[in-house]
């Protein structure tokens, strides 16, 4: 407790005031007691003077003996004689205090001094209490006003200037809380804007296929439509329905990931197995275009990652490569260990990416300006989803490309050093 008082300025001040108050109280009591005893002593001297005066006036020849008897104390011989003499007149050791005129005067003086001293002590403690209460009240009021400002959305508050102590710690913690609240509210506002943007983008992406399906359905309801036209409209409707189904699935995954509804489950695993599973899922699409997929890797590479969503990210990149690679092309996949990351390269000899578009391809719903990209199926969700999946795991994705020559996507995942052992 003593150490805490030493460290805490507020309690140090209160303890100092308490000590000062106690010292003043004791000083007042001691002074008042000394004053009262001095008064009693003077009354005793007056009494002795009166006794000596009367005895000397009667027995002047025995003056010296009378003075010695009165001044010298505790003379048992004369004490016993005096006791027997006074006892005859009802005055002895058992006489009540208030029957003694000298004591009554001293007692009233004692009570008056005690009341005055108690009043001064009480007044002093009230003053100290009011000053301490005012000190704490001002600072608590300051905290209350700043809390009201924060609740009103004003985060520009300046806390107390105490250099140390509990109030200083509370001030620092309060400022930290304000900064965190500000960051949280800014994040919420940003998230709100993202959600609004996402809803707008989803509405735009769904609008086109839905309009096409609605139009084809209206044409099919006409009775005079020819069979070949009916089949063509049905095929187009099926294509739009497939596109709508794929788009809806991608948007659901994207929205759940951005809203934090999906918790990545990172576990130790061999990244080579995940790559092989991803290749197997897109193999049929590649074989239809006679695209050769080759996978080069060293020994098994174990890292901590989310197997399901990482496979989804890899599939998105490979499917993109298949989509924009000509018939008979190739896709090369390689994985390498690095100091802090595992790098997965996916290279193709497709149409490439224009240098001006490299910084945009990972944006949500972005599609290239080239004719081939615009005419092919897609919504610009795949690469954006891949980037989000990797970033959620502390990784990233980069791209290098030569227009009409080749493209290489590099996927980075954090390396777990303990997994190599």
N, C-alpha and C positions, 0 to 999 in steps of 0.2 A: 504493500500500500504506500509506504514511504517513497519507494522508487517511482511509483506511478505519479505521486504528487510532484516529485522532482522533475519528471519529464513533461508534465502537463501544466502549461502556464496558467490556465484558468483556475485549476485547483490550487496552484501555488499562490496565486493572488488571494483566493478565498482563505487558504490556510494562514497566509500572512495577516489578513484582516482579522481572522479569528484570534491569532496570537496577540495582536495589538489590542483587540477588544478585551481579552482576558487580563493582559497586563494593566490596562487602564482600570478595569474593575477592581483588581487586587490593590492597585495603587490608591484608588478612591477609598476602599474599605480600610486599608492600613492607615491612611491619613486621618480618616474620620475616627477610627478607634484610638489612634494616638492623641488626637485632639480631645476626645472624651476622657481618656485616662489623665491627660494633662489637667483638665478641668477638675476631675476628682482629686488629683494631687493638690491643686491650689486650694480647694475646699478643705482638704485635710490640714494644709499649712495654716489656713485661717483659723481652723478649730484649735490647732496647737497654740497659735498665737493668743487666742482668747483664753485658753486654759492657763497658759503661762502668765498672762497679764493679771488674771484674777488671783492666782496663787502668790505672785510676787507682791501684789498690792496688799495682801494679808500678811505674808511672811517675807518682808524685804530682806531680812538677814539671811534667808535660806535661798536666795536667788539662784546661785550656781547649782545647788542641789536640785532645785525645781527644773531648771533648764536641762540638766543632764538626764533627769528622769523622763522628761517629755520627748527629747530628741533620741535618746538611746532606745532601741526597740527590743522586744522580746525579753524584758526583765521579768522572769517568772515570779519573783517575790512580790513586786508591786502589781503585777497583773492579777494575781490571786486576790490581793487586798482590794484592788479596784473592782474586781468582779463581785466580791461579796458586798461591797458598799453599794454599787449600782443595782445589785439584785434586790436590795431593799425597796428600790423605787420602780421595780418592774422593767429594768433595762438589762438584758443579758444577751447571750449568743443566740437565743431562740426568738429574739425580737424580730417581727416581720419587717421586710425591707421597706414597705410603704409606710411604716410607722416612723421611719427615719427621714427627717426633713431633708437632710443632705442627699440621701440616695434618691428621693423623689425628684429633686431638681436635676440631678445627674441623669436619671432615667429618662425624663422628658427630653432632655438635651440629646441623649443617645438615640431615642426614637426619631426625633426630628432629623438628625444627621443621617440615620439609616434610611429614612423615607426619601430624603433628598438624594442620597447616593444611589438608591435603587432606581429612582426616577432618571437620574443621569445615565446610569448603566443601560436601562431600558431604552432610553432615547438614542444612545449611541448605537445599540444593536439594531434598532429600527432604521437608523440612518444607513448603517452598513448593509442591512438586508435590502433596503430600497435601492441603494447604489448597485449592489450585485444583481438585483432583479432587473433594473433598468439596463444594465450591461448585457445580460442574457436576452432580455426582451427585445432590445434593438436589433440584435443579431438574428434572433428567430423571426422577427418581423421582416428583416431583409431577405431571409430565406423564403418566407411566405410570399413576398412580392415577386421574387424571381421564379418561384414555382408557378404563380399565376401567369407570369409572362410566357413561360414555357408551355403551359396549358393553352394559352391563346395563340401559340404558334410562333412566338418570338424567341429565338434561341440566342440572341445577342445579349447575354447577361454577363455582368462582371461580379465575381464573388468577392468575399471579404479578403482584406489584405493581410490577415494574420500570417506570420512567418512560420509558426509552429504551433503544435497543440491540437486538441481534438477538433476545434472549430476549423482549423486549417485543413485537417484531414477530411472533414465533412465537406468543406468547400471544394477541395480537389476532386473528391469522389462525385460531388454534385456536378461539377464541370464535365467530368468524364461521362457521367450518365447523360448529360445534355448532348454531348457530342455523339454518343451512341444513338440517342433518340433521333437526333437530326439525320444521321446516316440512315437509320431504319426508315424514317418517314420519306427521305429522298429515294430510298430503294423501293418503298411502296408506291410512290408516285411514278417512278420509272417503270415499275412492274405494271401499274395501271395503264400507262401509255403503251407498254408492250402488248398488253392484252387487247387494248383497243385496236392497235395496229394489226395484231394477229387476227382478230375478228374481221377487220376490213379486208385483209388479204385472203382469208378463207372464203369470205363472201364472194370476192372477185374470182377466186379460182373455181368455186363451185358453180358460178353463174353460167359460164360458157357451156360446159357439158350438160347442165340441166336444161338450158335453153334449146340445145340441139336435140336432146331426147324428147322434149316437149313438142318441137317442130316435127320430128320424124313420127311421133305418135299421132299427131294431127293428120299428117299426110296418109298414114296407114289406115286411118279411119274412113278415108274417102273410098267410095264404092267403085269408082271408075279407074282405079289405079291398076296398072299392068303388073303382071307377075314378076317380071325382071326388076321393075322399080321397087316393088314391095320387098324383094329379097335384098336389094341394095340398101334400102332404108333400114331393114332389120339388121344387116351387117354393120351399118354405121351406128345404129343404136347400141348394138352389142359392144362395139369399140368404145363408145362414149360411156357405157355402163361400166366396162372394165376399167377405163381411165378414172371414172368417178369412184369406183371401189378402191383402186390403188391410191388415189389422192386422199380419200377419206381416211384410209388406214395410216398413211404417212402423216396426215394432219393430226390425227389422234395421238400418235406417238410423239410428235413434235410438241403439241400442246401439253401433254402430260409431263414431258421432260422439262419444258420451260416453267411449268407451274410447280415443279418440285414434287409432283405426285409419284414419281418413279425414284426409288432409292436404289442406287447402284450397289450390287452385292459383289464386292471385290474379294476374290479368293485366289489362292495359289494355283497356277495351272500352266500348261505348256501352250505357248502362243501358236506354235506350229500346228497343233491339233485344231485350234480355232480357225486358222487360215485354211486348212484342208477342208473343214466343214463348210466354210464360206464358198470355196471353189466348187465343191460338190453341188451346192444349191443353185449355182448359176451355170453349171456345166452344159445343161441342155440348151440354154440361150446362146452360149458360145458355139456349140456344135452346129446349130442351125445356120450360123454365118461362117462356119468352117474356120473359126478363130482358135488358134492354138494357145492354151494357157500352160505356162511352165512355172514351176516353183522351185527356187534354189534356196537352200538354207544350210546352216551348220547343224550341230547337234541340237537336241531339245533345249528350248529356252524357257525357263520357268520364271514367271513374274506374277505380281499380285494385280489382278484386273477383273472386270466384270465380263464373264464369258459371253453371255447372251447379247448384250448391247455392243460389245466390241465386234462380235461377228456381224451384227447389223451394220456397223460402220464400214467394215471391210466389204461387205456385199454391195453397199451403195456405191463405193468407188469402182469396184469391178464391173458392176452393171453399167455404170457410166462409160467405162472403157469399152465394153461390148457394144453399147449403143452407138458410139461415135467412131468405131473402127470399121474399116471396109471389110468386105468378105475376103477371107483368106489371110487376114492380119494375125497379129500375135499380141499376147499379153504376158509380160514377165513379172513374176513376183519374187522378191528376195527379202530376207530378214537378217538383220545384223545386230550384234551386241555392241553397245556403246558404254561409256563411263557411267552416265546417269540415265540413259534412255535405251529402249529397244526401238530400232528404226525399221519400219516395213515400207518397202518401195514397190509401187505398182506402176509399171511402165507399159505403154501401148504405142502403136504406130498409127494412131488415128488422125483425126482432122486437126488436132492441136488447139491451142487457145490463143487468141489474140492478146498481145502484151497489155493492151489497155483494159482488158477484161479480167486479168489475173486477180486483181484486188477486189473484184465484185462477185466472183463465182461462189464464195462461201456465204454470201448474204442470203437471207430468207427469200424464197420465191424468185430469185434472180435467174434469168435465162439469157444465154448469149444472143448476140445480134445477128449471127450468121444464119443464112437460109436453112442450112441443114439442121441446126439446133431448133429453129422455130418450127420446122415441119415435123420434127420427131416428137414422140410422146414424152411428157415430163411436166413437172411443175416447179422445178427449182428448189425442191425440199431436201433431196438426198444429201448433197454436199453440206448443206447447212446443218442437217441432223448429225452427220458424221463429225463435223467440227464440235458441236455441242457435246456429243458423247465422249469424245477424246478430252475436251477441256474439263468435263466433270470428273475425269480420272487423273487430272494433272498433266495431260498430254497436249498435243497440238497436231495440226496438219499443214503441210506446205505443198507447193506445186511448182514445177518447172516445165516449160513447154516451148516448142518451136512450131509456129503456124504451119499446118499441112504436113508436118513431119512426125512429131512424137509428143507425148505428155508423160510426165512422171509425178505421181502423187506420193508424198512421203508422210507416213503416219507414225507419230512418236508416242510411245507409252513409257511411263516411269519405270525405271529398272530397280528391282529390289535386290540389293547386294547379297542379302542372306539367302536368297533363293538359289544362288549359284553354288552354294556349298552342298 
